[in-house]
Amino acid sequence: MTHDEITGWFRGRVPDTWFEGLLEVVADRDEVLVVGTLPTPELGDDLGAEARDVALGARIAGFRAETRDHRIAIAREAEHRFGRKVAWGARCGERTEHFTTASVPVMTRLRLAERQVLDTLIEAGIARSRSEALAWCVRLVGQHEADWLGELREAMAHVRQVRERAPS
């Protein structure tokens, strides 16, 4: 299944009443993450930043509770169809929350200097384990190199398209 086919399936399967605009669907070989945008509640001008954040979190929590059974049914159908776990998320205003995301083990071999980086993060109290330290490093690179990674993904998508047009 291509990313576009998975995205199309979810956009067709998820009720239009759940979200505003188009669903965002991100997938790898282990998991599909489906994120939609909820309508922002009317909050008035008298609330501070913390109260606004609480209100947005409450809107997301309400959506999560109200749609749980239906989301589970859609996820089971998708997991059977695509052979991947399904995670959900919601965005409301500036706040985004993901629920039931998978934590997938990844085997890697690191040299001494690379392990020392992870161990330093543990000793500094930034991470509790090498696994957590490595995840922290990956998130950091993802934040600082987001534009470059986006360009790389676009280039890879183009390569996939060209491969699909290859003669049999």
DSSP file (Angstrom, degrees, kcal/mol; ACC not computed):
  #  RESIDUE AA STRUCTURE BP1 BP2  ACC     N-H-->O    O-->H-N    N-H-->O    O-->H-N    TCO  KAPPA ALPHA  PHI   PSI    X-CA   Y-CA   Z-CA
    1    1 A M              0   0    0      0, 0.0     2,-0.1     0, 0.0    81,-0.0   0.000 360.0 360.0 360.0 134.9    0.0    0.0    0.0
    2    2 A T     >  -     0   0    0      1,-0.1     4,-2.2     4,-0.0     5,-0.2  -0.459 360.0-110.4 -84.5 163.8    1.3    3.5   -0.8
    3    3 A H  H  > S+     0   0    0      1,-0.2     4,-2.9     2,-0.2     5,-0.2   0.899 119.9  54.1 -59.1 -41.3    1.1    6.4    1.6
    4    4 A D  H  > S+     0   0    0      1,-0.2     4,-2.8     2,-0.2    -1,-0.2   0.886 107.6  49.9 -62.5 -38.8   -1.5    8.0   -0.7
    5    5 A E  H  > S+     0   0    0      2,-0.2     4,-2.4     1,-0.2    -1,-0.2   0.910 112.4  46.9 -66.8 -41.4   -3.7    4.9   -0.6
    6    6 A I  H  X S+     0   0    0     -4,-2.2     4,-2.3     2,-0.2    -2,-0.2   0.935 114.0  48.0 -64.4 -45.7   -3.5    4.7    3.2
    7    7 A T  H  X S+     0   0    0     -4,-2.9     4,-2.8     1,-0.2     5,-0.2   0.930 112.1  49.8 -59.7 -46.5   -4.3    8.4    3.4
    8    8 A G  H  X S+     0   0    0     -4,-2.8     4,-1.9     1,-0.2    -1,-0.2   0.900 108.9  52.2 -60.1 -41.9   -7.2    8.1    1.0
    9    9 A W  H  X S+     0   0    0     -4,-2.4     4,-2.0     2,-0.2    -1,-0.2   0.947 113.0  43.6 -61.0 -48.6   -8.6    5.1    3.0
   10   10 A F  H  X S+     0   0    0     -4,-2.3     4,-2.8     1,-0.2    -2,-0.2   0.907 111.9  52.7 -65.1 -41.4   -8.6    7.0    6.3
   11   11 A R  H  < S+     0   0    0     -4,-2.8    -1,-0.2     1,-0.2    -2,-0.2   0.837 115.6  42.3 -64.4 -30.3  -10.0   10.2    4.7
   12   12 A G  H  < S+     0   0    0     -4,-1.9    -1,-0.2    -5,-0.2    -2,-0.2   0.792 119.0  43.8 -81.2 -28.8  -12.8    8.1    3.3
   13   13 A R  H  < S+     0   0    0     -4,-2.0    -2,-0.2    -5,-0.2    -3,-0.2   0.826  93.9  81.7 -89.2 -34.8  -13.4    6.1    6.4
   14   14 A V  S  < S-     0   0    0     -4,-2.8     9,-0.1    -5,-0.2     5,-0.1  -0.566  92.7-103.4 -76.1 132.5  -13.2    8.7    9.2
   15   15 A P    >   -     0   0    0      0, 0.0     3,-1.6     0, 0.0     4,-0.5  -0.259  19.5-133.3 -57.5 137.4  -16.5   10.5    9.7
   16   16 A D  T 3  S+     0   0    0      1,-0.3     3,-0.3     2,-0.2     5,-0.1   0.737 102.1  66.3 -62.3 -23.2  -16.5   14.1    8.2
   17   17 A T  T 3  S+     0   0    0      1,-0.2    -1,-0.3     3,-0.0     3,-0.0   0.621  87.7  69.2 -76.4 -12.3  -18.1   15.4   11.4
   18   18 A W  S <  S+     0   0    0     -3,-1.6     2,-0.3     1,-0.1    -1,-0.2   0.905 104.5  19.6 -73.7 -42.0  -15.0   14.6   13.6
   19   19 A F        -     0   0    0     -4,-0.5     2,-0.4    -3,-0.3    19,-0.2  -0.845  68.0-119.3-132.4 160.1  -12.5   17.1   12.2
   20   20 A E  E    S-A   37   0A   0     17,-3.5    17,-0.7    -2,-0.3    -3,-0.0  -0.819  81.3  -9.1 -92.3 138.9  -12.2   20.4   10.3
   21   21 A G  E    S-     0   0A   0     -2,-0.4     2,-0.2    15,-0.1    -2,-0.1  -0.177 109.6 -22.9  72.6-166.2  -10.2   20.2    7.1
   22   22 A L  E     -     0   0A   0      1,-0.1    15,-0.2    14,-0.1     2,-0.1  -0.519  64.8-111.9 -84.6 145.6   -8.2   17.2    5.9
   23   23 A L  E     -     0   0A   0     -2,-0.2     2,-0.5    13,-0.1    13,-0.2  -0.458  23.6-133.8 -67.5 145.1   -6.8   14.5    8.1
   24   24 A E  E     -A   35   0A   0     11,-3.2    11,-2.9    -2,-0.1     2,-0.5  -0.924  24.6-170.7 -98.8 125.2   -3.0   14.3    8.4
   25   25 A V  E     -A   34   0A   0     -2,-0.5     2,-0.4     9,-0.2     9,-0.2  -0.976   7.6-179.6-123.4 121.4   -1.8   10.7    8.0
   26   26 A V  E     +A   33   0A   0      7,-2.6     7,-3.5    -2,-0.5     2,-0.4  -0.975  11.6 177.4-119.9 132.3    1.8    9.7    8.7
   27   27 A A  E     +A   32   0A   0     -2,-0.4     2,-0.2     5,-0.2     5,-0.2  -0.983  16.3 171.9-138.8 146.4    2.9    6.1    8.2
   28   28 A D        -     0   0    0      3,-2.4    -2,-0.0    -2,-0.4     0, 0.0  -0.667  59.0 -79.4-129.4-166.7    6.0    4.0    8.4
   29   29 A R  S    S+     0   0    0     -2,-0.2     3,-0.1     1,-0.2    -2,-0.0   0.632 127.9  36.1 -74.9 -10.1    6.3    0.2    8.2
   30   30 A D  S    S+     0   0    0      1,-0.3    55,-2.1    54,-0.1     2,-0.3   0.712 119.8  20.9-109.1 -28.4    5.1   -0.3   11.8
   31   31 A E  E     - b   0  85A   0     53,-0.2    -3,-2.4    71,-0.0     2,-0.4  -0.976  49.7-148.0-149.4 151.0    2.5    2.3   12.5
   32   32 A V  E     -Ab  27  86A   0     53,-2.6    55,-3.2    -2,-0.3     2,-0.5  -0.996  17.7-159.9-119.8 126.7   -0.1    4.7   11.0
   33   33 A L  E     -Ab  26  87A   0     -7,-3.5    -7,-2.6    -2,-0.4     2,-0.5  -0.941   4.5-166.5-109.5 122.8   -0.7    8.0   12.9
   34   34 A V  E     +Ab  25  88A   0     53,-2.6    55,-2.0    -2,-0.5     2,-0.4  -0.944   9.7 178.6-112.5 120.3   -4.0    9.8   12.0
   35   35 A V  E     -Ab  24  89A   0    -11,-2.9   -11,-3.2    -2,-0.5     2,-0.3  -0.982   1.8-178.5-127.6 131.6   -4.3   13.4   13.3
   36   36 A G  E     - b   0  90A   0     53,-1.4    55,-2.7    -2,-0.4     2,-0.5  -0.854  27.5-114.7-124.5 162.6   -7.2   15.7   12.7
   37   37 A T  E     -Ab  20  91A   0    -17,-0.7   -17,-3.5    -2,-0.3    55,-0.2  -0.859  25.9-153.3-101.7 124.6   -8.0   19.3   13.7
   38   38 A L        -     0   0    0     53,-3.5    55,-0.5    -2,-0.5     2,-0.1  -0.607  32.4 -93.0 -90.0 153.0  -10.8   20.0   16.1
   39   39 A P        -     0   0    0      0, 0.0    -1,-0.1     0, 0.0     0, 0.0  -0.442  43.4-116.8 -64.0 138.3  -12.8   23.2   16.1
   40   40 A T        -     0   0    0     -2,-0.1    16,-0.1     1,-0.1     3,-0.0  -0.613  31.4-119.4 -76.8 130.6  -11.2   25.7   18.6
   41   41 A P        -     0   0    0      0, 0.0     2,-0.6     0, 0.0    -1,-0.1  -0.341  27.4-102.8 -68.8 151.6  -13.7   26.5   21.4
   42   42 A E        +     0   0    0      1,-0.2     0, 0.0    -2,-0.0     0, 0.0  -0.656  49.3 167.7 -70.8 118.8  -14.8   30.1   21.9
   43   43 A L        -     0   0    0     -2,-0.6     3,-0.2     1,-0.1     4,-0.2   0.569  30.3-136.5-114.6 -13.8  -12.7   31.2   24.9
   44   44 A G        -     0   0    0      1,-0.2     3,-0.3     2,-0.1    -1,-0.1  -0.097  29.8 -84.3  76.8 175.4  -13.1   34.9   25.1
   45   45 A D  S    S+     0   0    0      1,-0.2    -1,-0.2     0, 0.0    -2,-0.0   0.456 111.8  77.4 -97.8  -3.1  -10.3   37.4   25.7
   46   46 A D  S    S+     0   0    0     -3,-0.2     2,-0.3     2,-0.0    -1,-0.2   0.523  72.9  94.7 -88.9  -4.6  -10.3   37.2   29.5
   47   47 A L        -     0   0    0     -3,-0.3     2,-0.1    -4,-0.2    -4,-0.0  -0.678  67.4-134.5 -92.2 140.7   -8.4   33.9   29.8
   48   48 A G     >  -     0   0    0     -2,-0.3     4,-2.3     1,-0.1     5,-0.2  -0.235  35.4 -92.1 -79.8 177.0   -4.7   33.7   30.3
   49   49 A A  H  > S+     0   0    0      1,-0.2     4,-2.3     2,-0.2     5,-0.2   0.883 124.7  50.4 -60.5 -42.3   -2.4   31.4   28.4
   50   50 A E  H  > S+     0   0    0      1,-0.2     4,-2.2     2,-0.2    -1,-0.2   0.919 111.4  47.8 -64.7 -42.9   -2.6   28.6   31.0
   51   51 A A  H  > S+     0   0    0      2,-0.2     4,-2.2     1,-0.2    -1,-0.2   0.878 111.1  51.6 -65.7 -37.4   -6.4   28.6   31.0
   52   52 A R  H  X S+     0   0    0     -4,-2.3     4,-2.4     2,-0.2    -1,-0.2   0.916 109.5  49.9 -64.2 -42.4   -6.5   28.6   27.2
   53   53 A D  H  X S+     0   0    0     -4,-2.3     4,-2.5     1,-0.2    -2,-0.2   0.894 109.8  51.1 -62.9 -40.1   -4.2   25.6   27.2
   54   54 A V  H  X S+     0   0    0     -4,-2.2     4,-2.4     2,-0.2    -1,-0.2   0.916 109.9  50.3 -62.2 -42.9   -6.4   23.8   29.7
   55   55 A A  H  X S+     0   0    0     -4,-2.2     4,-2.0     2,-0.2    -2,-0.2   0.911 111.1  47.7 -63.1 -43.0   -9.5   24.5   27.5
   56   56 A L  H  X S+     0   0    0     -4,-2.4     4,-2.1     1,-0.2    -1,-0.2   0.908 112.0  50.3 -65.1 -41.1   -7.8   23.2   24.4
   57   57 A G  H  X S+     0   0    0     -4,-2.5     4,-2.7     1,-0.2    -2,-0.2   0.878 108.9  52.3 -62.4 -38.1   -6.7   20.1   26.3
   58   58 A A  H  X S+     0   0    0     -4,-2.4     4,-2.4     2,-0.2    -1,-0.2   0.878 107.3  52.0 -65.8 -37.9  -10.2   19.6   27.5
   59   59 A R  H  X S+     0   0    0     -4,-2.0     4,-2.1     2,-0.2    -2,-0.2   0.926 112.7  45.2 -63.6 -44.3  -11.6   19.8   24.0
   60   60 A I  H  X S+     0   0    0     -4,-2.1     4,-2.6     2,-0.2    -2,-0.2   0.918 112.6  50.7 -65.6 -43.6   -9.1   17.1   22.9
   61   61 A A  H  X S+     0   0    0     -4,-2.7     4,-2.3     1,-0.2    -2,-0.2   0.889 109.8  51.1 -62.3 -39.4   -9.9   14.9   25.9
   62   62 A G  H  X S+     0   0    0     -4,-2.4     4,-2.7     2,-0.2    -1,-0.2   0.927 110.7  48.1 -63.0 -45.1  -13.6   15.2   25.2
   63   63 A F  H  X S+     0   0    0     -4,-2.1     4,-2.0     1,-0.2    -2,-0.2   0.932 110.9  51.8 -58.8 -45.7  -13.1   14.1   21.6
   64   64 A R  H  X S+     0   0    0     -4,-2.6     4,-0.6     1,-0.2    -2,-0.2   0.918 114.5  41.7 -59.6 -45.3  -10.9   11.2   22.7
   65   65 A A  H >< S+     0   0    0     -4,-2.3     3,-0.6     1,-0.2     4,-0.3   0.915 115.1  49.6 -69.3 -43.3  -13.5    9.9   25.1
   66   66 A E  H 3< S+     0   0    0     -4,-2.7    -1,-0.2     1,-0.2    -2,-0.2   0.784 119.6  35.6 -69.2 -28.2  -16.5   10.5   22.9
   67   67 A T  H 3X S+     0   0    0     -4,-2.0     4,-3.1    -5,-0.2     5,-0.3   0.380  83.7 109.6-106.9   3.8  -15.0    8.7   19.8
   68   68 A R  H <X S+     0   0    0     -3,-0.6     4,-2.5    -4,-0.6     5,-0.2   0.895  80.5  43.5 -50.1 -55.5  -13.1    5.9   21.6
   69   69 A D  H  > S+     0   0    0     -4,-0.3     4,-2.0     1,-0.2    -1,-0.2   0.898 117.0  46.4 -61.6 -41.5  -15.2    3.0   20.5
   70   70 A H  H  > S+     0   0    0      2,-0.2     4,-2.3     1,-0.2    -1,-0.2   0.902 112.3  50.3 -68.8 -40.4  -15.6    4.2   16.9
   71   71 A R  H  X S+     0   0    0     -4,-3.1     4,-2.8     1,-0.2    -2,-0.2   0.896 109.3  52.2 -63.1 -39.8  -11.8    4.9   16.6
   72   72 A I  H  X S+     0   0    0     -4,-2.5     4,-2.6    -5,-0.3    -1,-0.2   0.917 109.3  49.5 -62.2 -43.1  -11.0    1.5   17.9
   73   73 A A  H  X S+     0   0    0     -4,-2.0     4,-2.0     2,-0.2    -2,-0.2   0.919 113.3  45.7 -62.7 -43.9  -13.3   -0.1   15.3
   74   74 A I  H  X S+     0   0    0     -4,-2.3     4,-2.6     1,-0.2    -2,-0.2   0.911 112.3  52.0 -65.1 -41.6  -11.7    1.9   12.5
   75   75 A A  H  X S+     0   0    0     -4,-2.8     4,-3.2     2,-0.2     5,-0.2   0.914 108.5  50.2 -62.5 -43.3   -8.2    1.1   13.8
   76   76 A R  H  X S+     0   0    0     -4,-2.6     4,-2.1     2,-0.2    -1,-0.2   0.926 111.6  48.4 -60.9 -43.8   -8.9   -2.7   13.9
   77   77 A E  H  X S+     0   0    0     -4,-2.0     4,-2.0     1,-0.2    -2,-0.2   0.922 114.9  45.2 -60.9 -44.5  -10.2   -2.5   10.4
   78   78 A A  H  X S+     0   0    0     -4,-2.6     4,-3.5     2,-0.2     5,-0.4   0.894 109.7  54.3 -68.0 -40.4   -7.1   -0.6    9.2
   79   79 A E  H  X S+     0   0    0     -4,-3.2     4,-1.8     1,-0.2    -1,-0.2   0.890 111.4  46.0 -61.8 -38.8   -4.7   -2.8   11.2
   80   80 A H  H  < S+     0   0    0     -4,-2.1    -1,-0.2    -5,-0.2    -2,-0.2   0.909 117.8  43.5 -67.4 -41.6   -6.2   -5.9    9.4
   81   81 A R  H  < S+     0   0    0     -4,-2.0    -2,-0.2    -5,-0.2    -3,-0.2   0.894 128.5  25.0 -71.7 -42.2   -6.0   -4.1    6.0
   82   82 A F  H  < S-     0   0    0     -4,-3.5    -3,-0.2     2,-0.2    -2,-0.2   0.566  93.4-128.3-105.1 -11.2   -2.6   -2.5    6.3
   83   83 A G  S  < S+     0   0    0     -4,-1.8     2,-0.3    -5,-0.4    -4,-0.2   0.817  73.4 107.4  66.8  30.6   -0.8   -4.8    8.8
   84   84 A R  S    S-     0   0    0     -6,-0.3    -1,-0.2    -5,-0.2   -53,-0.2  -0.971  74.9-104.6-137.8 151.2    0.3   -1.9   10.9
   85   85 A K  E     -b   31   0A   0    -55,-2.1   -53,-2.6    -2,-0.3     2,-0.5  -0.418  34.5-137.4 -69.3 151.1   -0.8   -0.5   14.3
   86   86 A V  E     -b   32   0A   0    -55,-0.2     2,-0.3    -2,-0.1   -53,-0.2  -0.956  19.2-174.6-117.2 130.9   -2.9    2.7   14.2
   87   87 A A  E     -b   33   0A   0    -55,-3.2   -53,-2.6    -2,-0.5     2,-0.3  -0.881  10.9-147.9-118.7 154.0   -2.5    5.6   16.5
   88   88 A W  E     +bC  34  99A   0     11,-1.8    11,-3.9    -2,-0.3     2,-0.3  -0.840  15.9 174.2-121.5 156.8   -4.7    8.7   16.7
   89   89 A G  E     -bC  35  98A   0    -55,-2.0   -53,-1.4    -2,-0.3     2,-0.3  -0.978  13.4-151.6-153.2 164.1   -4.1   12.3   17.5
   90   90 A A  E     -bC  36  97A   0      7,-2.5     7,-2.6    -2,-0.3     2,-0.4  -0.996   3.5-154.4-141.2 145.8   -6.0   15.6   17.6
   91   91 A R  E     +bC  37  96A   0    -55,-2.7   -53,-3.5    -2,-0.3     2,-0.4  -0.963  14.3 174.0-118.7 135.5   -5.0   19.2   17.2
   92   92 A C  E >   - C   0  95A   0      3,-3.1     3,-2.1    -2,-0.4     2,-0.2  -0.927  64.0 -44.9-143.0 115.9   -6.9   22.1   18.7
   93   93 A G  T 3  S-     0   0    0    -55,-0.5   -40,-0.0    -2,-0.4   -55,-0.0  -0.443 124.4 -20.5  60.0-129.8   -5.5   25.6   18.4
   94   94 A E  T 3  S+     0   0    0     -2,-0.2     2,-0.4    -3,-0.1    -1,-0.3   0.461 121.1  93.1 -87.1  -1.3   -1.8   25.5   19.2
   95   95 A R  E <   -C   92   0A   0     -3,-2.1    -3,-3.1     2,-0.0     2,-0.4  -0.786  48.7-179.1-103.3 135.0   -2.1   22.2   21.1
   96   96 A T  E     -C   91   0A   0     -2,-0.4     2,-0.4    -5,-0.2    -5,-0.2  -0.998   2.4-176.4-129.1 133.6   -1.6   18.7   19.5
   97   97 A E  E     -C   90   0A   0     -7,-2.6    -7,-2.5    -2,-0.4     2,-0.4  -0.993  10.3-156.8-129.5 138.2   -1.9   15.4   21.4
   98   98 A H  E     -C   89   0A   0     -2,-0.4     2,-0.4    -9,-0.2    -9,-0.3  -0.908  12.4-161.9-108.0 140.4   -1.2   11.9   20.2
   99   99 A F  E     +C   88   0A   0    -11,-3.9   -11,-1.8    -2,-0.4    -2,-0.0  -0.947  64.1   5.7-124.9 149.5   -2.9    8.9   21.9
  100  100 A T  S    S+     0   0    0     -2,-0.4     2,-0.2     1,-0.2    -1,-0.2   0.813  78.7 169.2  54.1  38.9   -2.0    5.2   21.8
  101  101 A T        -     0   0    0     -3,-0.2     2,-0.2   -14,-0.1    -1,-0.2  -0.538  33.6-115.1 -78.2 148.3    1.2    5.7   19.8
  102  102 A A        -     0   0    0     -2,-0.2     2,-0.6   -17,-0.1    -1,-0.1  -0.533  11.8-149.2 -83.1 146.4    3.4    2.7   19.4
  103  103 A S        -     0   0    0     -2,-0.2    -1,-0.0     2,-0.0    -2,-0.0  -0.933  24.6-165.7-113.2 103.5    6.9    2.6   20.9
  104  104 A V        -     0   0    0     -2,-0.6     2,-0.1     1,-0.0   -74,-0.0  -0.777  17.4-124.7 -99.9 126.9    8.8    0.3   18.5
  105  105 A P        -     0   0    0      0, 0.0     2,-0.4     0, 0.0    -1,-0.0  -0.440  24.5-163.0 -68.4 142.0   12.1   -1.2   19.4
  106  106 A V        -     0   0    0     -2,-0.1     2,-0.3     2,-0.0    -2,-0.0  -0.992  12.6-137.0-129.1 124.5   14.9   -0.5   16.8
  107  107 A M        +     0   0    0     -2,-0.4     2,-0.3     2,-0.0     0, 0.0  -0.639  34.1 164.0 -80.8 133.9   18.1   -2.5   16.7
  108  108 A T        -     0   0    0     -2,-0.3     2,-0.5     2,-0.0    -2,-0.0  -0.989  32.1-139.1-147.4 154.9   21.2   -0.5   16.3
  109  109 A R        -     0   0    0     -2,-0.3     2,-0.4     0, 0.0    -2,-0.0  -0.976  24.1-173.2-116.9 126.0   25.0   -0.8   16.7
  110  110 A L        -     0   0    0     -2,-0.5     2,-0.1     2,-0.0    -2,-0.0  -0.932  18.0-130.0-121.4 142.9   26.9    2.1   18.1
  111  111 A R     >  -     0   0    0     -2,-0.4     4,-2.5     1,-0.1     3,-0.3  -0.320  40.0 -92.4 -80.5 170.6   30.6    2.6   18.5
  112  112 A L  H  > S+     0   0    0      1,-0.2     4,-2.3     2,-0.2     5,-0.2   0.898 124.7  50.2 -53.3 -49.9   32.2    3.7   21.8
  113  113 A A  H  > S+     0   0    0      1,-0.2     4,-1.3     2,-0.2    -1,-0.2   0.874 112.0  48.7 -60.9 -37.7   32.0    7.4   21.1
  114  114 A E  H  > S+     0   0    0     -3,-0.3     4,-1.5     2,-0.2    -1,-0.2   0.889 110.9  49.7 -69.7 -39.4   28.4    7.2   20.2
  115  115 A R  H  X S+     0   0    0     -4,-2.5     4,-2.8     1,-0.2    -2,-0.2   0.857 105.4  58.8 -65.9 -33.9   27.5    5.2   23.3
  116  116 A Q  H  X S+     0   0    0     -4,-2.3     4,-2.3    -5,-0.2    -1,-0.2   0.863 101.3  54.9 -64.4 -34.7   29.4    7.8   25.4
  117  117 A V  H  X S+     0   0    0     -4,-1.3     4,-1.8     2,-0.2    -1,-0.2   0.949 111.1  44.7 -60.6 -47.8   27.0   10.5   24.1
  118  118 A L  H  X S+     0   0    0     -4,-1.5     4,-1.7     1,-0.2    -2,-0.2   0.915 112.7  50.9 -63.2 -42.9   24.0    8.4   25.3
  119  119 A D  H  X S+     0   0    0     -4,-2.8     4,-2.8     1,-0.2    -1,-0.2   0.849 106.6  54.9 -65.2 -34.0   25.7    7.7   28.6
  120  120 A T  H  X S+     0   0    0     -4,-2.3     4,-2.1     2,-0.2    -1,-0.2   0.908 106.5  51.2 -64.2 -41.7   26.4   11.4   29.1
  121  121 A L  H  <>S+     0   0    0     -4,-1.8     5,-2.0     2,-0.2     6,-1.4   0.866 111.9  47.9 -62.9 -35.6   22.7   12.2   28.6
  122  122 A I  H ><5S+     0   0    0     -4,-1.7     3,-1.5     4,-0.2    -2,-0.2   0.943 111.5  48.7 -68.6 -48.2   21.9    9.5   31.2
  123  123 A E  H 3<5S+     0   0    0     -4,-2.8    -2,-0.2     1,-0.3    -1,-0.2   0.820 109.2  53.9 -62.2 -31.2   24.5   10.8   33.7
  124  124 A A  T 3<5S-     0   0    0     -4,-2.1    -1,-0.3    -5,-0.2    -2,-0.2   0.530 115.8-115.7 -81.2  -6.0   23.1   14.4   33.2
  125  125 A G  T < 5S+     0   0    0     -3,-1.5    -3,-0.2     2,-0.3    -2,-0.1   0.591  85.6 116.8  83.7   9.4   19.6   13.2   34.1
  126  126 A I  S   <S+     0   0    0     -5,-2.0     2,-0.3    -6,-0.2    -4,-0.2   0.820  82.9  19.6 -77.8 -32.2   18.2   14.0   30.6
  127  127 A A        -     0   0    0     -6,-1.4    -2,-0.3    -9,-0.1    -1,-0.2  -0.948  59.9-148.1-136.6 156.0   17.4   10.3   30.0
  128  128 A R  S    S+     0   0    0     -2,-0.3     2,-0.3     1,-0.1    -1,-0.1   0.629  83.1  14.0 -97.1 -16.8   16.9    7.3   32.1
  129  129 A S  S  > S-     0   0    0      1,-0.1     4,-2.4   -11,-0.0     5,-0.2  -0.937  79.5-103.3-149.5 168.2   18.3    4.7   29.6
  130  130 A R  H  > S+     0   0    0     -2,-0.3     4,-2.7     2,-0.2     5,-0.2   0.881 121.6  55.1 -63.0 -37.2   20.2    4.5   26.4
  131  131 A S  H  > S+     0   0    0      2,-0.2     4,-2.2     1,-0.2    -1,-0.2   0.937 110.4  43.9 -61.2 -47.0   17.0    3.8   24.6
  132  132 A E  H  > S+     0   0    0      2,-0.2     4,-2.2     1,-0.2    -2,-0.2   0.883 113.2  52.4 -66.0 -38.4   15.4    7.0   26.0
  133  133 A A  H  X S+     0   0    0     -4,-2.4     4,-2.2     2,-0.2    -2,-0.2   0.902 109.6  48.8 -64.3 -41.4   18.7    9.0   25.2
  134  134 A L  H  X S+     0   0    0     -4,-2.7     4,-2.4     2,-0.2    -2,-0.2   0.909 110.2  50.8 -65.8 -41.5   18.7    7.8   21.6
  135  135 A A  H  X S+     0   0    0     -4,-2.2     4,-2.5     1,-0.2    -1,-0.2   0.898 109.0  52.5 -61.2 -39.9   15.0    8.7   21.2
  136  136 A W  H  X S+     0   0    0     -4,-2.2     4,-2.3     1,-0.2    -2,-0.2   0.916 109.7  48.9 -61.2 -44.0   15.9   12.2   22.6
  137  137 A C  H  X S+     0   0    0     -4,-2.2     4,-2.4     2,-0.2    -2,-0.2   0.909 110.6  50.1 -62.7 -42.9   18.7   12.5   20.1
  138  138 A V  H  X S+     0   0    0     -4,-2.4     4,-2.6     1,-0.2    -2,-0.2   0.919 110.9  49.0 -64.1 -43.3   16.4   11.5   17.2
  139  139 A R  H  X S+     0   0    0     -4,-2.5     4,-2.2     2,-0.2    -1,-0.2   0.909 110.4  52.1 -61.0 -41.5   13.8   14.1   18.3
  140  140 A L  H  X S+     0   0    0     -4,-2.3     4,-2.2     2,-0.2    -2,-0.2   0.925 111.2  45.6 -62.1 -46.1   16.4   16.8   18.5
  141  141 A V  H  X S+     0   0    0     -4,-2.4     4,-2.2     1,-0.2    -1,-0.2   0.922 111.3  53.9 -62.8 -43.2   17.7   16.1   15.0
  142  142 A G  H  < S+     0   0    0     -4,-2.6    -2,-0.2     1,-0.2    -1,-0.2   0.876 110.7  46.5 -59.3 -38.5   14.1   16.0   13.7
  143  143 A Q  H >< S+     0   0    0     -4,-2.2     3,-0.6     1,-0.2    -1,-0.2   0.906 118.5  39.6 -69.3 -42.5   13.4   19.4   15.2
  144  144 A H  H 3< S+     0   0    0     -4,-2.2    -2,-0.2     1,-0.2    -1,-0.2   0.671 124.0  37.2 -86.1 -16.8   16.5   21.0   13.9
  145  145 A E  T 3X S+     0   0    0     -4,-2.2     4,-2.8    -5,-0.2     5,-0.2   0.043  76.0 123.9-120.8  25.9   16.6   19.4   10.5
  146  146 A A  H <> S+     0   0    0     -3,-0.6     4,-2.4     1,-0.2     5,-0.2   0.888  75.2  48.6 -57.7 -44.6   12.8   19.3    9.8
  147  147 A D  H  > S+     0   0    0      2,-0.2     4,-2.3     1,-0.2    -1,-0.2   0.935 113.8  46.2 -62.8 -46.0   13.1   21.3    6.5
  148  148 A W  H  > S+     0   0    0      1,-0.2     4,-2.3     2,-0.2    -2,-0.2   0.924 112.8  49.7 -63.2 -44.6   15.9   19.1    5.2
  149  149 A L  H  X S+     0   0    0     -4,-2.8     4,-2.5     1,-0.2    -1,-0.2   0.880 109.4  53.1 -62.5 -37.4   14.1   15.9    6.2
  150  150 A G  H  X S+     0   0    0     -4,-2.4     4,-2.3    -5,-0.2    -1,-0.2   0.920 109.4  47.8 -62.2 -44.7   11.0   17.1    4.5
  151  151 A E  H  X S+     0   0    0     -4,-2.3     4,-2.3     1,-0.2    -2,-0.2   0.900 111.3  51.5 -62.0 -40.8   12.9   17.7    1.2
  152  152 A L  H  X S+     0   0    0     -4,-2.3     4,-2.3     2,-0.2    -2,-0.2   0.914 109.5  49.2 -63.8 -43.2   14.4   14.3    1.5
  153  153 A R  H  X S+     0   0    0     -4,-2.5     4,-2.2     2,-0.2    -1,-0.2   0.900 110.5  51.0 -62.8 -40.8   11.0   12.6    2.0
  154  154 A E  H  X S+     0   0    0     -4,-2.3     4,-2.0     2,-0.2    -2,-0.2   0.914 110.3  49.2 -62.3 -42.4    9.7   14.5   -1.1
  155  155 A A  H  X S+     0   0    0     -4,-2.3     4,-2.1     1,-0.2    -2,-0.2   0.902 110.9  49.9 -63.6 -40.8   12.6   13.3   -3.1
  156  156 A M  H  X S+     0   0    0     -4,-2.3     4,-2.3     1,-0.2    -1,-0.2   0.874 108.1  53.4 -66.6 -36.1   12.1    9.7   -2.0
  157  157 A A  H  X S+     0   0    0     -4,-2.2     4,-2.1     2,-0.2    -1,-0.2   0.896 108.2  50.6 -63.8 -39.4    8.4   10.0   -2.9
  158  158 A H  H  X S+     0   0    0     -4,-2.0     4,-2.3     2,-0.2    -2,-0.2   0.911 108.5  51.6 -64.2 -41.8    9.4   11.1   -6.4
  159  159 A V  H  X S+     0   0    0     -4,-2.1     4,-2.5     1,-0.2    -2,-0.2   0.915 108.6  51.8 -60.5 -43.2   11.7    8.1   -6.7
  160  160 A R  H  X S+     0   0    0     -4,-2.3     4,-2.2     1,-0.2    -1,-0.2   0.907 108.9  50.5 -59.8 -42.0    8.9    5.8   -5.7
  161  161 A Q  H  X S+     0   0    0     -4,-2.1     4,-1.1     2,-0.2    -1,-0.2   0.909 110.5  48.7 -62.4 -42.7    6.6    7.3   -8.3
  162  162 A V  H >< S+     0   0    0     -4,-2.3     3,-0.6     1,-0.2     4,-0.3   0.914 110.4  51.5 -64.7 -42.2    9.3    6.8  -11.0
  163  163 A R  H >< S+     0   0    0     -4,-2.5     3,-1.5     1,-0.2    -1,-0.2   0.890 105.2  56.4 -60.8 -39.7    9.8    3.2   -9.9
  164  164 A E  H 3< S+     0   0    0     -4,-2.2    -1,-0.2     1,-0.3    -2,-0.2   0.780 105.0  52.6 -64.9 -26.1    6.1    2.5  -10.2
  165  165 A R  T << S+     0   0    0     -4,-1.1    -1,-0.3    -3,-0.6    -2,-0.2   0.459  84.1 119.0 -87.4  -0.8    6.1    3.7  -13.8
  166  166 A A  S <  S-     0   0    0     -3,-1.5    -3,-0.0    -4,-0.3    -4,-0.0  -0.314  76.4 -98.4 -65.1 146.9    9.0    1.3  -14.7
  167  167 A P              0   0    0      0, 0.0    -1,-0.1     0, 0.0    -2,-0.0  -0.330 360.0 360.0 -63.7 149.1    8.2   -1.3  -17.3
  168  168 A S              0   0    0     -3,-0.1    -2,-0.1     0, 0.0    -3,-0.0   0.490 360.0 360.0 -73.8 360.0    7.3   -4.8  -15.9
